[in-house]
């Protein structure tokens, strides 16, 4: 049985319908779980067995937004599935990955991450202080007026050993706590090693 990392995040407050798309022509499916099969956030992926394969987002559909490099599945091979339950204001994520070098030995922010940005009102545009359109603001005003205001940005440590499961950019760090969010992992990985 392959080893995997399970990460489920429950995000509340996402009620806006999607009407604008960052990548025109690209549509990612979100599986609607029945109310009697809400995925448990416990590190066991069995709840996701009822999700059809067509709902998976693979490495071939992701992009490196920092280095703008093509992704090599021999280096990092990712599969992400999203779900929701009608009547609940939550998104559920299952993140599974193979990496040829897992980097998570340090207790600081240096770590492999899975980054999720939720732009519930589809305002789009930049959302970090370095990209604030009004350059005359001092760094702290830019941070508190802009950083994480237009979208919620989760840097999810994969895996998180000896630290919080995520780092949230912006002035609302409470969005990574219950009842707004939750996470669980299951893996047999070692820092510097490879595996799923």
N, C-alpha and C positions, 0 to 999 in steps of 0.2 A: 504494500500500500504506500503510495507516495506521501511524503510529508508536505504539509501545506500550512499556510497562514490563513487564519480566518479573521476577518475584520468586519464587524457589522456596526454601522453607525445609525443611530436614530436621530433624525434632525426634525425639529418641530418648527412650525411657522412658515411652511412653504405652501401657500395657497394659490399663488398666481398661476394661471394657465400659461403654457409655453406658446408664445406667438412669434418670437424672434429667435434666430438660430445663429450661433457663432460660425458654424460650418454649413453653409447652404447645401442642401441636397443630402446631408448626412443626418440620419435619424437613429438614435439609440433607443432600444426598447427597454421599458421598465415593466417587470412582471407584476401583475396584480395577484397577491396572495389572497386566498379565501380567508374570511374572518376566523375560521376554525383551524387555520394553519399558519398563523403569524410566526415568522421565524424567531426562534429563541436566540438570545445573545449569550451563548455559552461556550463557544469554541468548537461546536460540532456542526459540520456542514450538512448533515442529513436532512434538515428542513428545506434545503435548496434542491433536493433531488427532483422535486416536481417542476422545477423551472426548465423549460425546453432549451436545447443547446443554442438556438437562434437568439437568445437573450444575452449571450455572453459577449463582452467587449474584449477583444484580444489585443496583444501588443501591436499587431498590424494596424489597428485603428487608433492607437494612441500616438502622441507626439511629444518630443522633448521641447518644452517651451523655454528652456534656459539656454542650452547650447545649440539648439536648432539642428541637432544631429539625427541621423536616421537610427532607429532602434534595432539592435541585433538580438534576436531571440536566444542566441547561444550565450549572450551576456545577461539578459533579463527577459524573461518570458512571463507575461502577466495575463490573467483572466479576471475580469471584473463583472459581477452581475448586480443589478439593481432591482429592488422590489419596493412595493408599497401595499397598503391595505386600505380599501375604500372606507372612508369615514374616519380614518386616523390621519393625522397631519404629520406623517413621518416618511422618511426614505430609509431603506435598508440597503447596505452594501456588503457584498461578499468579495473580498480581495484574495486571490490566490496567485502565488508567484514562485518562479524558479529564478535564482540568481546564482551566477558563478562565483560571486564574492559577497557575502552578507556582511555589511558594515554597521555593527550596532554595539561595539564594545565600550564606547565612551558614554559617560553620564550627562554630557552636555547636549546641545542641539545637533551635533554632528551625527548623522544617522541616515540610513536608507529611508526614504519616505514614499508614501502614496499621498498625493496632494488632491484634495477635493475642494472645489470652489462652487458654492451655491449662490446663484444670483436669482433669488426668488422673485424679484420684481422686473427682471430682464432689463435693468438699466444699462448694463454693459459697460464697456470702457475700463480704464485702469482703476485699481482700487488700493494701491499701495502708495505710501507717502512720497516716494521718490518720483512718482509720476503725477503728482498733484499739478493741475494746470496753472495754479497761481503760485509762481516761484517765490514771491515776496514773503510768504508765510514762513515763520521759523519752524524748525523740524518738529517740535512738539505740537504746535497748532496743526500742522499738516497731518501728523500722526492721528490725533484725536478727532479731527474733522473729516478725515478721508480714509484712513487705513481700516479696512474691514467694514466700512459703512454701506457701500453699495453692494457688497457680496460678503458672504462668510467664507473664510479661507482656513481650511484644516490641513496642517502638515502632520500626517499620521505616521508615526514611527513604525517601521516594519523590520523587525518587531521592536516593541518597547520593553527593554529590560532595565529595571531599576529606575524608571522615570515615568512621567505621565505618558499616556498613550498618544497624545497629540499636543501640538503647539498651535495655538490659534493666533493669527495675526489680527491686530486691531484692538479696539477698546472694549470688547465684549468677551473676555476669556471664560465667562460662565457658560458659554454655549457648548463647551466640551464636558460639562458635568450633567449628572442626572437632575431633573428628568428630561433635559434637552438632548442629551447624547449618551451613548454607551458603547463599549467595545469589548471584544474578547479575542484572544489569540489561541492557537494550537499549533505547536511546531516542535521540532527536535533539532533546530539549527544551532550552529556554533559560530561565534564571531570569526570572520575570515574564511569560513568554509563555504561550500556550495550546497545547493539542495532546494527542495520544494517544501 
